[in-house]
Amino acid sequence: MGKGLRQFIFFIALIALFIVAGKFFNFDQEQSRQFFARQPFALSSVVFVALYVVGTFFIWFGPKDILRVVSLFVFGVTWSTFLVYIGESLNMVVLFWFSRRLGRPFIEQHARGKIKQLKEAASDTSGLVIFFMKFYPVVPFRFLDLGYGLTGISFAKYAIISLIASPVRLYVIQFFLDLMIRFGLALSGDVSSFMQKYMDFVDYFIASPGLMRPLMAYTFSAFIFFATLLIRSHLRRTKRSEI
């Protein structure tokens, strides 16, 4: 068994372990909120980022969402977005190199017949494509970081685009989480109660053009951006076929 294969098996085993770990991990939201609230602001910010990076690297489902909710109670929308941004940026570095060091060697060894095509695809990976997937909540950051780590794209290119594109997406998510908490949509309850809260939530947006317009612009821009990428990709394929 070659070194590349051993690393790849270890890589897949760790991913499976991280996924399974979330089923047995219990992260109490109320206790976490009380813990952060008792600490000095600067210390709680540092501890939050550390927990976010360590917890969400080893446990893939659960802690990230809980920590984001807790951060809203303790830090508010703006500061929690900043802290989550730092945590996601550090996660991006860790996950990208985790994937590249353990998974990339196997890809290079066992895709010899297609390696040229893979390298061409990686070199053609447009910064606009990465920006689109980082700017809009289409694909989870974790899977993007792992996936691009397996390609031949340079880390500098991926990191710079990620750092530029992700803040808006993170702010939108934190803002909506905060609204859902305020309207009780993040809490469990009967169907009729949930529907009433949901209608109150919709009415709030309709009655708030200052919120509705930016949301519509953000959503509409995603469709325009995606259509532009499809047209651009089609034109490039057509041009290649003519050569």
N, C-alpha and C positions, 0 to 999 in steps of 0.2 A: 504494500500500500504506500503510494507516494506521499510526500509531505503535503502537497496541495490538496489531495483527497482527504487526508487526516484533518487538515485545518478546516476544510469545508464541512466535514461531518461534525466537527466540534462547533462550528458556526451554526449549523442547523439545530444541533442539540441544545445550544444555549438559547436560541430563539424560541424553541418549543418549551424550554424550561421557564423562560420569562413569561410566556403566554399562560402556562398552567399556574404559575405562582399567583397570578391575579385572582384565581378562584379560591385560594386559601388565605388571602391577605385581607385583614379587617382594619380599615383605617377610619377611626371614629371622627366624624366631622365636627361634632360639638366639642369634644375634648381638644381637638386640634385648634379650633378657634379660641378656646380659653387659654391654651398654651401660648399662642402668638400674642394674644391680647395682654398677657401678663408681662411680656418681655419689653424692654426698651425698643423704640421704633427701629433704630439702626440694626440692633441685634436680631430682631424678629425678621427683618428684611433679608439679612445674610443667611439666617437659618432656613428661611423659606426657600431661597434659591438652592441651597445645598440639598434640602430634602427633595425639591422638585427634580433636580438633576439625578441624584442617586436613586430616589424612589421610582421615577419614571423610566430609568434605564433598566433596572432589574425587574420591575413589575409593570407590565405594559397596559393592563386594563384596570382602572379603578382609581389609583392615587392621583393621577393627573387631573381628572375631573373634580375630585374632592378638594384637592389643593387649590384649584382655580376658584371654586366656590368659597372656600375658606378665606382666600386672599381678598375677595370682594368685601366680606364682612369686616376684615381687619384693616385693609389698606385702601379700599375704594377702587373705582374703575381705572382711573389713570395710573396710579402707582402700582396696582396689581398687574396692569398690562405691561408696565416697564419691567417688573420683576419676572413675569412669565416670559417676556422677550429675552431677558438675560438667560433664564433657565433653558429656553428652547434653543438659543444660540449655542450654549455649551453642549446641549444634547446633540445638536447638529454636528459639532466637531467630533464628539465621542462616537456617535453612531456611524458617521461617514467612514472614519478610520477603522472602526470595528469591522465594518463590512469590507472595506478595501483590504485590510491585512489578512483577514481569515477567509473571505469569500472570493476575492478577485483572483488569486493565484490559480484556483481550480478552474475558474471560467477561462482563463488564458490557456491552460493546459489542455482542456477538453473541448475547446471550440476552435481548433486549429483550422478547420476547413472554412469556418465562418468568421475567423478572427479579423480578417480584412474588412468584412461588412460591418462587424461590431465596432471596429475602430472608426470607420467612416460615419456610422450612426452616432457615435459618441462625439466625434468632431463636429458633426452637423447639429448637435444638440444646441438649439438656439437658446440664447439667454432669455428670449421672450417666452419660450415654453416653460422654463424654470420659473420665471417671474410669474407667469399665469398661475401655476400650480401652488406657488407660495403666497401669492397675493389674495387668492380666493380659496374658500374652504372646500376644495374639491377632493384632495388626497391628504390624508394625515401626514404631518411632517415626518413622523418616524419612518414611514414606508418610503417616502421620498429620499430621506437621508441614507437609508440602507440601500435602496435601489441604485442611486447615483454613485454610491461607493463601489458598486460592482462594475461600473462602466469605466471608461478611460478618461472621463472628464477631469480637468484639473481641479484640485480642491479650492484654489484661489478663486477661480471663476464661480464655482458653485457657492462658496461661502459669501462672496461679495453680493451676489444677486439675492441670496437668502436673507442676508442682513438688511438689505434695502427693501425687499418685498414683504417681509413677514409682519412688521409692526401694525399695518392697517388691518390685516386679517385678525390679528390677536386682539386689537382694540374692539373690533366689531363683535367678536365672540364674547369678550368680557362684558361689553355693554349689554348684549342680549341676555347673558346669564344673569346680570344684575336686574334687568327688567323682569325676567322670569321669576326670580326670587321675590321681588317686590309684589308681583301679582299672584304669588303662590303657585305658579305653574311647575316649580321645581319640587314641590311637595306632593306626596301621594294623597289620593282622596277618591271619592266616588265619581262616576262618569258625569253626572249632572253638575256637580260642583266644579269639576275640571272644565266643562264646556262653558259655564258661566264665567269662570276666571279667564278662559281663552277669549271669549267675546269682549270682556272688559279690556283685555290686552289689545285686541284688534281696534276697538273703539278709541283707545288711547292713542294709537298710531294715526288713525284717521283724523283725529282732532289735533294732531301735532304735526303740521306741515314741515316744521323745522327738522323733524326726525324722518318723516316719510320721504321727503325729497332726496336727501342723501342716500337713504336706503335703496330707493328706486334707481338712483344714478349708479350706485355700486353694483346692484343686480343687473341692470341693463348693460353696463360696461362689460360685465363678464361674458354676456352673449356676443357682444360686438368683438371683444378680444378673441374669443374662441373661434368665431367665424373667420376673423382675419388670419388666425393661425392655420386653419384648414385650407383657406384659399392660397396662402403662402406656400404651404406644404405641397399642394396640388401643382402649383406653378413650377416649383423646383423639380418635382418628379417628371413633369412634362418636359422641362428643359433638358434634363438628363437623358431621357429616352430619345431626344432628337439629336444628341451628340453621337 
